[in-house]
Amino acid sequence: MDLGIKGKRAIVCASSKGLGRGVAEKLAEAGVDLTLNARTEATLRATANEIADKYGVKVQIVAEDVTTETGRNALLKAEPQPDILVNNAGGPPAGNWSEWGEEEWLKAINNNMLTPILLMNAILPGMIERRWGRVLNITSGSVKSPISSLGLSNAARNGLTGFVAGTSRQVAKHGVIINNILPGSHDTDRTKGFLERTAQAKGISIEAARAEAYAENPAGRYGTAEEFGAAAAFLCSQYSGFIVGQNLLLDGGAYNSTQG
């Protein structure tokens, strides 16, 4: 399927591996030139080279922490007029409400709410002027179904969701489409870390911990970065123009609800 975005330019944050890389790969497959961002230059450069070689698109990298003003400025200097922006950042650590003070809250809000908002604020005027744009925020399934130990993430990502709900409806008439995509458990390094900690806590093997996790999901498995990337690429395509301010949940049916 031709997504109609060949030759477009995209910024993809946190894209050296995991779900961010999955999105970058599928955008590249659709013919999109990429600006990839992550903090670790060696991993990021290797990913960029592999994608460029495989798909024949232009790929540049910005090895900066995008949650800082310096990082955002460097990213926007490298690609000041993206047609597509994919916001992505790792979530704050798990814990209990009693453990979080002002410092922890400010960091979570900055990383998972303010950073994507500030990037949107920077690129939306250009998209509006050009009468076309796509913004996709990778948030979390916990936006719909809160996880008690991830209170920092629940709160910060819901703040971003609220911003998108209003802003997406203001800019849609200009051909600028903003949506959120909400991953459940996917087979990434982050999830492997969770499995290792679960196995250690229960005194079982990682394979047994994985089997337990699979059994809890209606799909009987974790999602893949490839299928996540394909869904994300569609939301960045020419066909998503009537999908406005939505929260697409990719969790294998783990969130049990009649209305999604």
N, C-alpha and C positions, 0 to 999 in steps of 0.2 A: 504494500500500500504506500503510495506516494503521499507523504504528510504535507507537502506543499511548502516546505521551509528550507529547501536547498539554497545555499548561499546566504542564509541568515547568520547572524553572529550572536553567540550566547556566552554569558558568564555562568559558570557552574561552581558553586562554593563547596568546599570540603569534598573534592572530587578525585583525590589520588587513589582512593580505594572505596570499598563498600558500596552503599546505595548511591552515593554521589557519582562514583565511577560508572555505575550501571546506567545512570541517566546520561552522563557524558557519552558513553558508548552508543546509546541509541540515538542521541541527537546527531552524533557524527555519522552514523549509518544513514540518517536522513539527509546528510549533506550539509550540516551546520558547522561553521567554523567556530572554534572554541577558545575561550580564555578560562583555563583551569586554575583553581585556587586551593591551596592547602598550606600547612605550616612547614612540612618536611620536604625540602627541595629535592632530595635525591629520589624519594618515592614519587613525588609529583612529576619530575622530569621523565622518569621511566614510564609512567602512565601516559604522559603526553606523547612520547615517542612511539609507544605501542599503538595508540589510537591513530596518530597521524599516518603511520606506516600501513595500518590495516584498512583505513577508510579514505585516505587521500585528501583529508581536509586540513585546513590550517589550524594549528594548535599552538597557543602561547601559554606560558605559565606565569603566575604571580605567587611566589612562595612567601606569603605574609599571613599574619594573624588578622583575619578580617573583622574580628570583634574589637579591634582597636581602630582609632581614627587614622593612624598611619597606614595600617593595612588596607582600610577602605579606600583611602586616597590613592594608594599604589594600584589597587585593582581598577579603580575608575579612570586612572591615568592610562593604564594599559588598554582598556576598552571603555571609552567614554560614551559610546552610543550603541549599547547592546539592543538587539531585537528581543532577546530572551534573557531573563534572569532567573536562575534557580538558586534560592536561598537554602542553605543547609548548614547545620552546626551540631556538634555533639551535645548531648544533654548533660545537665548538672548531675552530681553524684546522688546516689540514693541515701536515705537516712530517715530521721524522725523529726517532726516539726520542732521538737524541743532543742534540737542540735543546731538549728539555723538562726544565725544572727543577721544583722544588717549587711555585713560583708558578703555573706553567702547569697542573700536575696538580691543584692545589687548586681552581683556577678551573673546570676541566673537570668535576671531581667535584661541585662546588657547583651548577653550572648544569644538568648533565644527569643527575645522580643525586640529590643531596640536596634540591634544590628541589622536584621532584615528590614525593619521599618526605615531606617536611615538609608539603606541601599535603595529601597523602593523610592523614597523621596528624591534621591539623586537622579534616578533614571526615568521616572515616570514623565516628567515634562518633555523629554526628547521623544519618548514613545507617543505621547499625545500629539506632538507636532507632526510626527511622521504618520500618524493615524494607524499604527499597528504596533502591538507589543504583547508579550506573554510573560507573566511572572508566576512562578510556582514556588511555594514554600513547602519544604519537607518538614513536617512537624512530628506528630506521634499519635498512635492510636489512643494514648492516654488522654487526649483532648476530649474524646467521646466517652471513654471509660477510664476514669482516674485510677491510678495505681498509688496506693497509700504511701509507699516508700519513696515515691517520686514527686513529692509535693512541690518542690522547686520547679520541676519541669511542667507539672500540671498547670501551675499558676502562670508561669512566663509564657508558655505556648498558647494558653487560652487568651492571654492579653494580645498576642499577635493575631489570633483567630478573630478577635473582636475588631481589631484594626482593619483586617482584610474584609470583614463582612460589610463595613461601611464604605471603605475606599473603593473596593471592586465595583460597587454599584455606581460610583461617581465617575469612573473612568471608562466604563464599558462602552458608552456611546461614542468614544473616540477610537474604538477598535483595540483597546488595551484590556486584556483579560487577565485577571488575577484569581488564582485558586490555591488550595492547600491539598497536599497529598499526605496521608496519615499511615505510616507503616506500622504493622504489627511486628511479630518476630520474623526476621529474615536471617538467612545464613551468612552472617558477616563476622568480622573479627570481634565486634562488640558482643554479639550473641554468644560466640564461642567462649568469651570471658565469663559471661553469666553462667554458662554450662559448667565451666571449670569450678567456679565458686560453689555452685549447687552440688556438684559431685563431691567436693571436699567437705562441705557442711553435712552431707548425708552419709558420707563414707561409702559412696558407690562409684562405679566407673563413669567416665564421661559418656561412654556409649549408653549406659543405663540412664543417665540423666537426660540424654538426648531422646531416648525412647519414651521416657515419661513426658517430656515436653511435647513431642509429636502426638502422643496419645490425647493430650489435652486440647488439641486443635482439630476442628471438624475436617480440615483438609488432610490431617494426618502427617503434616510435615511443616517445615519452615518455608517461607517464600524465598525466591532467588533475586539477586540483584538484576538479572537480565529481565525478568518479567516486571519488576518494579520500574526499571528504566523504560520499558516499552509503554507502560501506562503513563509515565511522566511525559514521555515524548509526545504522546497523543494530546495531552493537555497543553502542550506547547505548539501544537500544529495549527494549520489553517482551519481545521474542522472544530476547534474548541470555542469558536466565537460566540456561541450561545450558552456556554457553560460558565456561569459567573458567580464568584464568591462561594464555591462549593468546597466541601471537605470529603475527598475521596479516601475511603478506608480500605487499605490492602492488608488484611490480617487473616485470610483463610477462613473467615466466618467466626473468629473468636469472640467478637462483640456480638452478643445475642440480642437482636432487636428486630421488630417487624418492619420498622421504617428506616433502618440504617443509621 
